[in-house]
Amino acid sequence: MDEARALGTLYVVSTPIGNLGDLSPRAEETLRVVSRILAEDTRRSRILAERAGSSARLVSLHEHNERERTGAVLSWLADREDLALVSDAGTPLVSDPGAKLVAAVLEAGHRVVPVPGPSAVIAALVASGLPSERFAFLGFPERKGRARQQLLRRVAESAESVVLFESPQRLAALLRALMEVCGPDRQVAVARELTKIHEAEPSLKWPPTTRRSLPRAKLPLSWLPLMETRAGRIARKRPASWVKNCWARG
């Protein structure tokens, strides 16, 4: 056995974004065989572990303790323990903790093995009707200041579909800001509660005038640029008074 295999392995495990039935057989097996599960919220991940039949110990790892927890993780791996990293939902590290940990694990010479599965970004994009051949994922926008304006300009100038996350309380403000920067002739898709039981497809007037007119959830937002800058062609225009392809996933 070579030195790398004599050490433990960190498995980065994608978990369901709403429907527990989306947990893959490989993910279930991984959760059963590891000795510890590093979880953003141990209470939520315990439900998943029990469904998988896992007896692994759950250890919290979130944005506030990732740095201090890394030393313990490296020690466990050096002792040949196999570990699983999960987030509350979807694929770890995608707008979730874990990037610093994975970098440290690789730097220390341990194996990192992805266990692919659900992703809110991909699910929202493929259901939006927007171009999906190329896209950019920019996570949660900054709430204010220069960094927010830079992100909005980046969306406006993008030649690809752009996916953002935003909270329900700030969604209306984000859509208005995007309209101001990008102009009215843009396609937008809003997705919420993907894979859950109350799926619907409402149309929302643009711009949204009240908070009540918007879906209430953590929302992936797909945004299509008006100008296809690299090809020098103008994308199809849509009436400015309507948000097109607006998906509410319940």
Backbone torsions as a table, in degrees:
resi	resn	phi	psi	omega
1	MET	NA	129.1	-179.5
2	ASP	-74.8	170.9	-174.2
3	GLU	-62.0	-39.6	-178.4
4	ALA	-62.6	-40.5	-178.8
5	ARG	-74.4	-19.3	178.4
6	ALA	-75.6	-14.2	178.5
7	LEU	-94.7	169.9	178.0
8	GLY	-76.8	168.9	-179.4
9	THR	-121.3	138.3	172.7
10	LEU	-99.6	117.5	176.9
11	TYR	-96.9	127.2	176.9
12	VAL	-98.0	105.0	-166.7
13	VAL	-106.1	121.6	173.8
14	SER	-78.0	137.8	-177.4
15	THR	-124.0	164.0	-176.8
16	PRO	-57.0	146.9	176.9
17	ILE	-94.7	3.1	178.4
18	GLY	176.6	-44.1	-177.9
19	ASN	-99.0	113.4	-177.2
20	LEU	-61.4	-21.0	178.3
21	GLY	-66.3	-12.3	-179.8
22	ASP	-85.6	-0.6	175.1
23	LEU	-69.2	123.0	-173.7
24	SER	-76.6	154.8	175.6
25	PRO	-56.2	-38.2	179.6
26	ARG	-66.5	-39.4	177.4
27	ALA	-64.4	-42.1	177.8
28	GLU	-59.8	-46.6	-179.8
29	GLU	-61.9	-41.2	179.8
30	THR	-61.9	-44.6	179.7
31	LEU	-64.4	-27.2	179.1
32	ARG	-77.0	-32.9	-171.6
33	VAL	-93.6	-17.9	-179.7
34	VAL	-76.1	159.4	179.7
35	SER	-88.2	-25.7	179.0
36	ARG	-141.9	148.7	174.7
37	ILE	-116.7	119.0	177.7
38	LEU	-87.6	115.0	-168.8
39	ALA	-126.0	140.4	176.5
40	GLU	-62.9	-42.0	177.2
41	ASP	-135.7	107.4	-174.3
42	THR	-65.0	-28.7	179.7
43	ARG	-67.2	-43.1	179.6
44	ARG	-72.0	-40.4	-178.3
45	SER	-71.8	-21.7	177.3
46	ARG	-62.2	-37.6	177.9
47	ILE	-60.2	-43.4	-179.8
48	LEU	-67.3	-41.9	-179.8
49	ALA	-63.2	-42.1	179.3
50	GLU	-64.8	-37.7	178.5
51	ARG	-64.3	-36.1	179.8
52	ALA	-80.1	-7.5	-177.6
53	GLY	75.5	29.2	-177.2
54	SER	-91.7	138.4	175.0
55	SER	-107.1	12.1	-178.5
56	ALA	-64.0	148.7	176.8
57	ARG	-75.0	133.8	177.8
58	LEU	-91.9	130.7	-178.6
59	VAL	-125.0	129.8	-177.9
60	SER	-71.3	136.7	172.1
61	LEU	-146.4	108.5	-176.9
62	HIS	-138.1	-177.2	-172.8
63	GLU	-62.9	-23.3	-176.6
64	HIS	-88.4	-16.9	-178.3
65	ASN	-128.6	8.2	-175.5
66	GLU	-58.5	-44.0	-176.9
67	ARG	-64.2	-46.8	-177.7
68	GLU	-73.0	-25.0	179.6
69	ARG	-78.7	-21.0	-174.4
70	THR	-59.5	-40.6	-179.9
71	GLY	-59.1	-42.9	178.9
72	ALA	-65.4	-40.1	179.2
73	VAL	-61.8	-44.1	179.2
74	LEU	-63.6	-35.2	177.6
75	SER	-66.7	-42.9	178.7
76	TRP	-63.0	-42.4	179.0
77	LEU	-64.9	-38.9	178.0
78	ALA	-64.1	-26.8	176.7
79	ASP	-86.2	12.5	174.9
80	ARG	72.4	24.2	172.9
81	GLU	-82.5	140.3	170.7
82	ASP	-94.1	135.9	-175.3
83	LEU	-127.2	155.0	174.9
84	ALA	-120.4	136.8	174.6
85	LEU	-109.0	124.2	178.2
86	VAL	-130.1	157.9	172.2
87	SER	-109.8	-178.8	179.1
88	ASP	-61.9	-34.9	-179.5
89	ALA	-163.3	140.7	176.2
90	GLY	84.8	-151.4	-175.1
91	THR	-94.5	124.1	178.8
92	PRO	-56.4	154.3	179.1
93	LEU	79.5	-18.9	179.9
94	VAL	-85.6	95.0	-172.2
95	SER	57.5	30.7	178.2
96	ASP	-139.9	164.0	179.5
97	PRO	-65.3	163.6	173.1
98	GLY	128.5	-19.0	-175.5
99	ALA	-63.5	-44.0	179.3
100	LYS	-64.1	-40.0	-180.0
101	LEU	-63.5	-49.0	-178.1
102	VAL	-61.2	-41.0	178.5
103	ALA	-61.9	-42.2	179.8
104	ALA	-67.3	-38.4	179.4
105	VAL	-64.1	-43.8	178.2
106	LEU	-66.0	-41.5	179.3
107	GLU	-60.9	-33.5	-179.8
108	ALA	-80.2	-3.1	175.7
109	GLY	91.9	11.1	179.3
110	HIS	-88.7	163.9	178.7
111	ARG	-86.1	141.1	171.8
112	VAL	-121.4	120.3	-175.8
113	VAL	-119.3	118.8	177.3
114	PRO	-77.8	141.7	172.3
115	VAL	-118.2	91.7	-170.4
116	PRO	-64.6	159.8	179.8
117	GLY	178.3	-147.2	-174.0
118	PRO	-59.2	146.2	175.4
119	SER	-145.9	123.2	179.1
120	ALA	-63.0	-34.1	-179.5
121	VAL	-61.1	-51.3	-177.8
122	ILE	-68.6	-41.9	-179.3
123	ALA	-60.5	-44.1	179.3
124	ALA	-65.3	-41.9	-176.4
125	LEU	-65.3	-46.8	-174.6
126	VAL	-72.4	-18.8	178.5
127	ALA	-95.3	-2.5	-172.7
128	SER	-84.6	-22.9	-173.8
129	GLY	83.8	0.3	178.3
130	LEU	-89.0	158.6	179.1
131	PRO	-56.0	134.1	-176.6
132	SER	-123.1	4.1	180.0
133	GLU	-62.9	-39.5	176.2
134	ARG	-137.8	139.0	178.7
135	PHE	-155.0	162.8	175.9
136	ALA	-121.3	135.1	175.4
137	PHE	-108.9	122.4	-174.2
138	LEU	-114.5	6.8	174.9
139	GLY	67.9	-149.0	179.6
140	PHE	-84.5	129.7	177.4
141	PRO	-67.3	151.7	171.2
142	GLU	-62.4	148.0	-175.3
143	ARG	-76.1	-28.8	-177.7
144	LYS	-162.8	175.7	172.7
145	GLY	85.2	-170.6	-175.8
146	ARG	-62.6	-39.2	-178.9
147	ALA	-61.6	-37.4	178.7
148	ARG	-66.1	-43.3	-179.8
149	GLN	-64.6	-37.3	177.4
150	GLN	-64.0	-40.7	178.5
151	LEU	-65.2	-42.9	179.9
152	LEU	-61.3	-40.9	178.3
153	ARG	-66.5	-35.8	178.1
154	ARG	-62.9	-41.2	176.7
155	VAL	-62.7	-45.2	-177.7
156	ALA	-60.8	-34.0	-175.7
157	GLU	-94.2	-1.3	-175.4
158	SER	-69.2	140.4	174.7
159	ALA	-93.5	1.1	179.9
160	GLU	-122.6	166.8	169.4
161	SER	-62.1	145.5	-179.5
162	VAL	-121.5	133.4	177.9
163	VAL	-111.6	129.3	177.5
164	LEU	-124.7	156.8	167.1
165	PHE	-106.7	143.3	173.6
166	GLU	-152.2	151.3	179.5
167	SER	-81.1	156.8	-179.1
168	PRO	-62.3	-32.3	-178.1
169	GLN	-68.2	-25.8	-175.8
170	ARG	-111.7	4.0	-175.2
171	LEU	-64.6	-46.5	-177.8
172	ALA	-58.9	-43.6	179.7
173	ALA	-63.3	-38.9	179.3
174	LEU	-65.4	-44.9	-179.5
175	LEU	-62.6	-40.7	177.9
176	ARG	-63.9	-42.5	-180.0
177	ALA	-63.6	-40.8	178.7
178	LEU	-65.3	-38.5	179.0
179	MET	-64.1	-40.1	179.7
180	GLU	-63.6	-40.1	-175.9
181	VAL	-82.8	-38.6	-172.5
182	CYS	-94.6	-19.0	-175.1
183	GLY	90.9	167.2	-172.7
184	PRO	-80.1	-18.9	-172.9
185	ASP	-90.0	61.9	-178.0
186	ARG	-133.2	150.4	175.4
187	GLN	-94.4	141.4	179.2
188	VAL	-138.7	145.2	174.8
189	ALA	-130.5	131.7	179.0
190	VAL	-117.4	127.5	-177.3
191	ALA	-122.3	140.6	176.8
192	ARG	-143.7	153.5	175.2
193	GLU	49.5	44.7	-178.2
194	LEU	-57.7	139.1	175.4
195	THR	75.0	2.3	-179.5
196	LYS	-89.8	-168.4	-163.0
197	ILE	-92.7	-10.2	-175.4
198	HIS	-109.8	49.0	-177.1
199	GLU	-67.2	137.9	178.3
200	ALA	-150.4	166.6	-178.7
201	GLU	-133.1	73.7	-179.0
202	PRO	-79.8	155.2	169.3
203	SER	-101.5	136.2	-179.6
204	LEU	-114.5	138.5	177.0
205	LYS	-70.1	147.7	-178.8
206	TRP	-116.4	128.1	-2.7
207	PRO	-79.6	155.1	177.9
208	PRO	-63.3	134.6	-175.0
209	THR	-101.2	-21.7	180.0
210	THR	-138.0	154.5	176.8
211	ARG	-62.8	-31.3	-178.1
212	ARG	-65.0	-25.4	-177.9
213	SER	-76.8	-3.1	-175.6
214	LEU	-110.5	150.0	173.3
215	PRO	-60.6	148.7	-178.3
216	ARG	-109.3	95.7	-179.9
217	ALA	-175.9	175.4	170.1
218	LYS	-76.7	119.3	-163.3
219	LEU	-116.2	124.8	166.0
220	PRO	-79.8	135.8	-177.0
221	LEU	-121.7	120.4	177.2
222	SER	-99.9	132.2	-172.7
223	TRP	-131.2	126.8	-177.4
224	LEU	-104.7	127.1	-179.6
225	PRO	-70.8	148.4	176.3
226	LEU	-68.4	-44.3	-176.1
227	MET	-98.2	126.1	171.5
228	GLU	-86.5	84.5	-165.3
229	THR	-61.9	-38.1	-175.8
230	ARG	-70.7	-34.4	-179.6
231	ALA	-91.3	-12.6	179.0
232	GLY	71.8	24.9	-178.9
233	ARG	-116.7	152.5	178.7
234	ILE	-91.1	128.7	179.0
235	ALA	-69.7	162.8	178.3
236	ARG	-59.8	136.1	179.5
237	LYS	-89.7	151.2	176.3
238	ARG	-124.7	151.7	178.6
239	PRO	-54.6	134.4	-176.3
240	ALA	-69.0	-16.6	-173.9
241	SER	-83.0	-5.3	-177.3
242	TRP	-132.5	141.9	169.9
243	VAL	-84.9	122.6	-176.2
244	LYS	-91.3	150.2	175.8
245	ASN	51.6	51.2	-177.5
246	CYS	-96.0	114.4	-172.3
247	TRP	-106.1	130.5	170.7
248	ALA	-112.0	117.4	-178.8
249	ARG	-102.2	113.5	-177.2
250	GLY	-110.9	NA	NA
